[in-house]
Amino acid sequence: MLKIRNLFLALFILAPLAACETTPAPRAFADLRYSHLPPIQLNAARVIVVQQYKSNTAKPHVEAEFPVEPAAVAAQWARDRLRATGATNSVRATIVNGAVVEVPLKRSTGLTGVFTNDQSERYDATLEGKIQRLAPGGRERASVASRA
């Protein structure tokens, strides 16, 4: 009788531990680099990369939840690809926007909703950058901007 009581006591103590789950190890993602691509040679003495966009951690912004934020990827692209090959002037690459916003989608309701597997949200990403050629005094001589 004592063995059975000890067995039930052990099950009573160990059963809650069986429901515990270990936290999965963080996933390692590859470092996004663009150095394997040919450099874009610019007639400038130096290239400056400016990260103007600051990630917003308040909902509906979700870019901070990405393994690598889009603005950081754009800045890495500029560092890896833009090469200064001249003697004067400078080039400034500015990351203006790198936002990702979660937009909730309308879900089916009623009997149709029971049998429909709807998308629950959409992610709208914006990546915007600007490249400027600056004179020695810092005055802008030319620029190009892109927004996707």
C-alpha positions in Angstrom: 0.0 0.0 0.0 2.9 2.3 0.8 4.4 1.8 -2.7 1.1 2.8 -4.4 0.8 5.8 -2.2 4.4 6.9 -3.0 3.7 6.3 -6.7 0.6 8.5 -6.7 2.6 11.1 -4.7 5.4 11.1 -7.3 2.9 11.4 -10.1 1.2 14.3 -8.4 4.5 16.1 -8.0 5.9 15.3 -11.4 2.8 15.7 -13.5 2.9 19.6 -13.5 6.5 19.4 -14.7 5.5 17.4 -17.7 3.5 20.3 -18.9 6.5 22.7 -18.7 8.2 23.6 -22.0 11.7 24.8 -22.5 12.2 28.0 -24.4 13.5 27.3 -27.9 16.9 28.6 -28.6 17.0 31.8 -30.7 17.3 31.1 -34.4 20.5 32.2 -36.0 20.0 34.0 -39.3 22.6 34.6 -42.0 24.3 38.0 -42.0 22.9 39.9 -45.0 25.9 41.2 -46.9 26.3 42.5 -50.5 30.1 42.4 -50.7 29.8 39.5 -53.2 28.4 42.0 -55.8 30.5 44.4 -57.7 30.9 47.8 -56.0 29.3 50.9 -57.4 32.2 53.3 -58.0 31.5 56.9 -57.2 33.6 59.9 -58.2 33.9 61.1 -54.6 36.6 61.2 -51.9 34.4 59.5 -49.3 31.0 57.8 -48.8 28.9 58.6 -45.7 26.0 56.3 -44.7 23.4 57.9 -42.4 20.7 55.9 -40.7 18.1 58.6 -40.4 15.1 56.3 -39.7 14.6 55.2 -36.1 12.5 52.1 -35.6 9.1 52.7 -33.9 8.4 49.9 -31.4 4.7 50.9 -30.9 2.0 49.0 -32.6 1.1 48.8 -35.5 4.9 49.1 -36.4 6.5 45.6 -36.4 9.9 46.2 -38.0 11.7 45.8 -34.7 10.3 42.2 -34.5 12.2 41.2 -37.7 15.5 39.3 -37.4 17.1 42.2 -39.2 15.3 45.5 -39.6 14.8 46.6 -43.2 16.5 50.0 -42.6 19.6 48.2 -41.2 19.7 46.0 -44.4 19.5 49.1 -46.6 22.4 50.7 -44.7 24.5 47.5 -45.0 23.8 47.5 -48.8 25.1 51.1 -49.0 28.3 50.2 -46.9 29.0 47.1 -49.0 28.3 48.5 -52.5 29.1 52.2 -52.6 32.8 52.9 -53.1 34.6 56.3 -53.2 37.1 56.4 -56.1 37.6 60.2 -56.5 39.7 62.9 -54.9 37.1 65.5 -54.1 33.4 65.8 -53.0 31.6 63.3 -50.9 28.5 61.1 -51.2 26.0 60.7 -48.5 23.6 57.8 -48.5 20.6 58.4 -46.2 18.1 55.7 -45.1 15.0 57.8 -44.8 12.3 55.2 -44.0 12.3 51.5 -43.2 8.9 51.0 -41.6 6.8 47.8 -41.5 3.2 48.3 -40.4 0.8 45.4 -39.5 -2.7 46.0 -41.0 -5.6 43.9 -39.6 -7.8 42.4 -42.4 -11.5 41.9 -42.4 -12.5 38.4 -41.4 -15.5 36.4 -42.6 -18.3 36.1 -40.0 -21.2 33.8 -39.4 -21.5 30.4 -41.0 -19.1 31.4 -43.8 -16.5 32.4 -41.2 -16.6 28.9 -39.6 -15.6 27.2 -42.8 -13.2 30.0 -44.1 -9.5 30.3 -43.3 -9.0 34.0 -43.7 -5.8 36.0 -43.7 -5.7 37.9 -40.4 -3.2 40.6 -41.2 -1.2 42.2 -44.0 2.3 43.8 -43.6 3.0 47.0 -45.4 6.7 47.7 -45.7 8.2 51.0 -46.9 11.9 51.4 -47.7 13.1 54.8 -48.7 16.6 56.1 -49.4 18.4 59.1 -50.8 21.9 59.4 -52.2 23.4 62.9 -52.5 26.6 64.2 -54.0 28.0 67.0 -51.8 30.5 69.7 -52.7 33.5 70.2 -50.4 31.5 72.9 -48.4 28.7 70.4 -47.8 26.3 71.9 -50.4 24.2 69.4 -52.4 25.3 69.2 -56.0 23.1 66.2 -57.2 20.8 63.7 -55.6 18.7 60.7 -56.3 15.9 59.2 -54.2 14.0 56.0 -54.3 10.9 54.7 -52.4 9.5 51.2 -52.5 
